[in-house]
């Protein structure tokens, strides 16, 4: 059976010195899951402009459904200025406001979320109250809710984050976000300390912490599974974390053992880090 995953949030153009490329973590995850054989659908919004039309055309080249992507008449398609001077530490300047800040609820997206095996969401896509209100309605469905923190300063608010943690079954964060959580909750910044705190205070089943070139860990019920990662020559780190999450979702929904879930996630993340851009085309055999 083909698993169904709905992804909520931003889609945009990453404007690099070499030119603009399609991006946005939710869109990257949707495209990766689609290439991995899952039925993925993206809930987002574009402006009524050429940039938005080109994004839709890009998605259709992957045969990704675009029926849940709204066209906003009042706001432009999103763009992000990217500084890739350090390929392993990409910097982003995110334009605001844009179309995906105003995703409005409708019955079609609600039905898609209700029928899904997993719903993926993050913080950037809900920096505006309208998109946040829409997501909170979708999070009441009893599907697997996966929170990819994906902090993009200054566009996150811990009052909102705490609300989202209350709906989270699986949390994915990176090392920098681990430190931010530790500062906010005034606790030790070790992985075990932060994970124990989150596991104690919020109803989540699993926490994943990515560590860049050092691999990743999974935390479940006080126990940690670790993976040292795969060593590759990094082309750029754009989309590597999104690929990791996509690999995780594919194998987790397939009920594979957690060590195998982590291994495949690290493998896909490393593969994408070795390619230019966040959405390279590939077959599973390429991995």
Beta strands, then each sheet from edge to edge (+ up, - down):
strand 1: 4-8
strand 2: 12-16
strand 3: 19-23
strand 4: 39-47
strand 5: 69-72
strand 6: 78-83
strand 7: 91-94
strand 8: 118-121
strand 9: 144-148
strand 10: 170-174
strand 11: 206-210
strand 12: 216-220
strand 13: 223-227
sheet 1: 5+ 4+ 1+ 8+ 9+ 10+ 11+ 12- 13+
sheet 2: 3+ 2- 6- 7+
end
